Amino acid sequence: MDKATFRELLELFKSGEAEELEIQRSFWHGTRIRLSRRRLQVSEPGLPGAPSQSPTPAAAAPLPASPASDGLHTVLAPMVGTFYRSPSPEAEPFVREGEQVKTGQTLCLIEAMKIMNEIEAETAGEVAQILVGNGEPVEYNQPLMKIRPA
């Protein structure tokens, strides 16, 4: 990571636009940076204890893969960004429907702020369904894929 990028991230963090800054360095995957801000719900203006400025929308904590009524685990997007099934346009996808995955295995990437974030399997099993197309934008907590636990 170059100094200019690092400074930009620090300024974002310092300005109050992010409450958390996480930087991970890996020999294989390079540097990974995660910024997040937990916003508290504010009471309505005019109520006791309400701030004088406009309320900030609440942001829920990232939800882990959740079991659905059909017994499948739904992998949710931990951030807003662009969904990619492979590390590059020419490369094979990380996973395909019907393939077995192990806990910790990379399922896809989400590009956010020009940083590629690996999304890993939280449970071992079979990829039952991929719900998002390659290169499509995703929202926070949007279902990405479903895994049938092993």
C-alpha positions in Angstrom: 0.0 0.0 0.0 1.4 3.4 -0.9 1.6 6.3 1.6 -1.0 8.4 -0.2 -3.6 5.6 0.1 -2.8 5.0 3.7 -3.0 8.7 4.4 -6.4 8.9 2.7 -7.7 6.0 4.9 -6.4 7.6 8.0 -8.1 10.9 7.1 -11.3 9.1 6.5 -11.0 7.5 9.9 -10.0 10.7 11.7 -12.8 12.7 10.1 -15.3 10.5 11.9 -16.6 8.8 8.7 -15.2 5.5 10.0 -15.1 4.3 13.6 -12.8 1.3 13.1 -9.7 0.8 11.0 -8.4 -2.8 10.4 -5.3 -3.5 8.4 -4.2 -7.0 7.6 -1.0 -7.9 5.8 -0.5 -11.3 4.2 2.4 -12.7 2.2 -0.1 -14.2 -0.3 -2.9 -11.6 -0.4 -1.0 -8.4 0.3 -2.5 -5.7 2.5 -6.1 -5.8 3.5 -7.7 -2.7 5.1 -11.2 -2.6 6.7 -12.8 0.6 7.8 -16.2 0.6 9.5 -18.3 2.9 11.6 -20.9 1.8 14.1 -23.6 4.4 14.3 -25.9 4.5 17.2 -29.6 4.9 16.7 -30.7 8.3 17.9 -34.0 9.2 19.4 -36.4 11.4 17.5 -35.8 15.2 17.6 -37.8 16.9 20.3 -37.7 14.0 22.7 -35.7 14.2 25.9 -32.0 13.3 25.3 -32.3 13.8 21.5 -29.4 15.6 19.9 -30.1 19.0 18.2 -28.6 17.8 14.9 -30.4 15.4 12.5 -30.3 11.7 13.4 -27.8 9.4 11.8 -29.3 6.1 10.3 -28.4 3.1 12.4 -26.0 0.5 10.8 -26.4 -3.1 12.0 -23.4 -5.1 12.9 -22.4 -7.6 10.1 -24.4 -10.8 10.4 -22.7 -14.1 10.0 -23.9 -16.7 7.6 -27.4 -17.5 8.8 -29.4 -20.7 8.7 -32.5 -20.4 6.5 -35.7 -22.4 7.0 -34.5 -24.7 4.2 -31.5 -25.8 6.2 -29.1 -23.8 4.0 -26.6 -21.2 5.3 -26.9 -17.9 3.5 -23.6 -16.0 3.1 -24.3 -12.3 3.5 -22.3 -9.4 2.1 -20.3 -7.8 5.0 -20.1 -4.5 3.1 -21.3 -2.5 0.1 -19.2 -3.0 -3.0 -18.9 -5.0 -6.3 -19.1 -8.8 -6.2 -16.5 -10.8 -8.1 -16.5 -14.6 -8.5 -12.8 -14.8 -9.5 -9.6 -13.0 -8.6 -9.3 -11.7 -12.2 -11.4 -11.7 -15.4 -9.3 -14.5 -16.9 -9.2 -16.7 -13.8 -11.6 -19.5 -12.9 -14.3 -18.7 -10.3 -13.4 -19.4 -6.6 -16.4 -21.7 -6.4 -19.2 -23.0 -8.6 -22.6 -24.3 -7.6 -22.4 -28.0 -6.6 -18.8 -27.7 -5.4 -17.7 -28.6 -1.8 -16.1 -25.8 0.2 -14.2 -25.9 3.5 -14.5 -23.5 6.4 -12.2 -20.5 5.6 -12.1 -21.1 1.9 -12.4 -18.0 -0.3 -15.9 -17.9 -1.9 -15.7 -14.6 -3.7 -14.4 -11.0 -3.6 -16.1 -7.8 -2.8 -14.3 -4.7 -4.1 -14.9 -1.7 -1.8 -12.9 1.6 -2.1 -10.6 -0.1 -4.7 -9.7 -2.8 -2.1 -10.4 -6.4 -2.8 -11.9 -8.1 0.2 -12.0 -11.9 0.4 -15.3 -13.4 1.6 -14.6 -16.8 3.2 -16.9 -19.7 4.0 -18.0 -19.8 7.6 -19.2 -23.4 7.3 -18.1 -26.4 5.2 -20.5 -27.8 2.8 -21.8 -27.7 -0.8 -22.5 -24.4 -2.7 -26.2 -24.8 -3.3 -26.8 -21.5 -5.1 -24.9 -18.3 -6.1 -27.3 -15.4 -5.9 -25.3 -12.6 -7.4 -23.8 -12.2 -10.9 -20.2 -11.4 -11.5 -19.5 -7.7 -11.4 -22.8 -6.8 -9.9 -23.1 -4.2 -7.1 -24.0 -5.6 -3.7 -25.5 -4.0 -0.6 -24.6 -4.5 3.0 -26.1 -7.8 4.3 -27.3 -8.8 0.8 -27.4 -12.6 0.4 -24.5 -13.7 -1.9 -24.8 -17.5 -1.9 -26.3 -20.4 -0.1 -24.3 -23.4 1.3 -25.7 -26.7 2.3 -23.8 -27.6 5.4 -21.8 -30.8 5.3 
